[in-house]
Amino acid sequence: MLKTIVLPPVVRVLFVRPFLKLWLAQVISQIAINMMNFVLLLHIASLTKSNTAASFFIIAISVPAVVFGSLAGVYVEGWHKKQVLFICNLVRFFILFVFIFTSESLLMIYLLAILASIITQFFVPAEAPLIPELVPKELLLAANSLFTMTFYISVVLGFMFAGPAVANFGVNTIFVFIGLLFLAATMLVSYLPGVDSWIELGKSLRVDFRVKVFFFDKFRIHFLQNLTEGFNYLLKNKSVQDAIFLLTASQVLIATISAIAPGYATTVLRISMTDASLIIVTPAVFGMIAGSIVMGLLSHKINRARLIDGSIFSSGILLTVLSFLSRGKYRNYINFDYIIRIDILGLAVLSFFLLGIVNSLITVSAGTALQEDTKEDVRSRIYGFMTSAGGLASIFPVLLAGILSDAMGVVKVMLFIGLSVILFSGIRIAKHLKLI
């Protein structure tokens, strides 16, 4: 007798054709945006030789989230999510080609990066909330897990190839390649169910339509009402608050580490700046992928709260360890009884890999909770609030980390971050145990 083969949900969801198109568009556009940001970060660091300038770049792409995040969340709910994704990818395609003619101007790099970030603020609340509209409810968790996992894969591919690509092909050639990736994502989105994207684009080029879209009565009258309703929903839902807080804290930590990563690579690990993507970012993101896989396999067998608390504590320990891994002229190895020698660079790679795992355990757990606990009619607004919170919360830590790294050294800043995360995890664990 032939046995029926039951495919796991994460495979079955790929047979849902609309979701497959959205998923492929996500992979391509995420590779493009992450590659673009890391290429620009490396290029700025190369032009200025300054951690502070790199921090300003991180801030430049974070500030739009503060200003436009909540606005975008409300706006997207009043329009077709598919068309929002289509236009966002298409505009970012054109931005990349403008970069080619302004790659030596630090001011223009910042301005264009800010513009690209503004566009992305409308992209985020349209993408994830579209998933429940394309897949059946029983496959929603699998779809979210796949989206999370492939998000990290896209990050690693974008970051991993950024440094070597710049070194071998030059910045302008990479900008052309990234622009073509955005164009491919645009085409995939156009085939999603719903309005014809190209016809709608033609309408959007007419003046009367632009006036209707940006100043239409429904949006103007109900904007504050919708914003208030979303905020009140957030205030009343403690689980959603906690999920947003954890996702925001994770975003702040990643942004801060990204700002000092070029300096950490050159002054602590003694590697070239273009190798930072391979030595620092790649193992971290592979760790995130591994963590996502673990969550997909064990999501129904673990205590989510304990997992999050343990992962936060582990993150602090790993960051503290990284602060001690300096590769000086005579300190490329750690010797134990002069018998076992451990390469410091290899230990740093392992630490970043483990850091990626624990970060993934936090973000996947919190992201799933956010999807499960948020009603569909306010989901885009909640994602908009989260985007604003992440951008606002990142500004001061990122700027401070860059300035202190130039003034005191990257090692001390990394140590301070690690100890702060450990302290935060201790407070959180104590609250859960009702000790405080």
Order of alpha helices (4+ residues) and beta strands (2+ residues): alpha-alpha-alpha-alpha-alpha-alpha-alpha-alpha-alpha-alpha-alpha-alpha-alpha-alpha-alpha-beta-beta-alpha-alpha-alpha
